[in-house]
Structures are given as structure tokens and as C-alpha cells.
Amino acid sequence: MVSVEVEADAATGTILGAAAKGVPSVSAKLVEEVLASRSLEDGPQEAVDRVRRRYVCPSHKALCTAVANAYDAYHRHRDQGSRSP
């Protein structure tokens, strides 16, 4: 299983840190580099495209999906927070 987790500024969506699990260390380093200082508000496509262009490994598709899932998780979390009383 491959997962990507991000730490983000809740007010701006800016990614403060990122980590990848279930992939080699080179992959984890790439995820950190690609996501550094990006905004989760911008959507995942550019970040996924950068990973897709640079990452050559059998788990390529899984890592790209995990990056997109991290963005989706942020948006679900943000949307749930706006509905809280």
C-alpha cells in the first residue's frame, strides 16, 4: 500500500511538509520535493504530472494516485470543517 500524507496550513492550504509510505526512499524524497510549498487549493494535477514525468518504478501509478488522494483528503477535511457547528 502506498500513501502520501501532508501537513498543511489550514488557512491557506499551503503544504508545509509531505511524506510517502510504502515506497522506496527515492520516491519519498521526490514526493517531498514535488509537494513542497504547493497549495492544496490548486488541485493535484500539476503535482501528479510532475511525479509522472520524473518517477520510473513499478509503483508509479500507485504513487500518482496517492498524491491525488492526499489532495482529496484535504478537500474533504476542509469541507467538513466548514459544516461544523
C-alpha positions in Angstrom: 0.0 0.0 0.0 1.3 3.4 -0.9 0.2 6.5 0.9 1.1 10.2 0.9 0.4 12.4 3.9 0.7 16.2 4.0 0.9 18.8 6.7 -0.8 22.0 5.6 -1.6 25.5 6.8 -5.3 25.2 7.4 -5.9 28.9 6.5 -4.1 28.8 3.1 -3.8 25.2 2.1 0.0 25.6 1.7 1.8 22.4 2.1 4.3 22.6 5.0 5.6 19.0 4.8 4.9 15.8 2.9 5.8 12.2 3.4 5.3 9.0 1.4 4.9 5.5 2.9 5.2 2.1 1.1 7.7 3.3 -1.5 11.5 3.4 -1.7 13.3 6.4 -0.2 13.9 7.9 -3.6 10.2 8.1 -4.1 9.6 9.6 -0.7 12.2 12.3 -1.4 10.6 13.0 -4.8 7.1 13.5 -3.1 8.6 15.9 -0.6 10.3 17.9 -3.3 7.3 18.0 -5.7 4.8 19.0 -3.0 7.0 21.5 -1.0 5.3 24.9 -0.8 2.5 23.9 -3.2 -1.1 24.9 -2.3 -3.7 22.1 -1.9 -6.2 24.7 -3.2 -4.7 24.4 -6.6 -5.7 20.8 -7.2 -3.5 17.8 -7.7 -3.0 17.7 -11.5 0.3 19.6 -11.8 1.9 17.7 -8.8 0.7 14.4 -10.3 2.1 15.3 -13.7 5.5 16.2 -12.2 5.6 12.8 -10.4 4.5 11.0 -13.5 7.3 12.6 -15.6 10.1 12.0 -13.1 9.2 8.7 -11.4 10.1 5.4 -13.1 9.2 2.4 -10.9 6.6 -0.4 -10.8 4.7 1.5 -8.2 4.4 4.6 -10.5 0.7 4.6 -10.8 0.1 3.9 -7.1 2.3 6.9 -6.1 0.5 9.2 -8.5 -2.9 8.0 -7.1 -1.6 8.5 -3.5 -0.6 12.1 -4.3 -4.1 12.8 -5.8 -5.7 11.1 -2.8 -3.8 13.5 -0.4 -5.4 16.4 -2.2 -8.8 14.8 -2.0 -8.4 14.1 1.7 -7.6 17.8 2.3 -10.7 19.0 0.5 -12.9 16.5 2.4 -11.4 17.7 5.7 -11.8 21.4 4.7 -15.4 20.9 3.6 -16.3 19.0 6.8 -14.8 21.8 8.9 -17.0 24.4 7.1 -20.1 22.4 8.0 -19.3 22.0 11.7 -21.4 24.0 14.2 
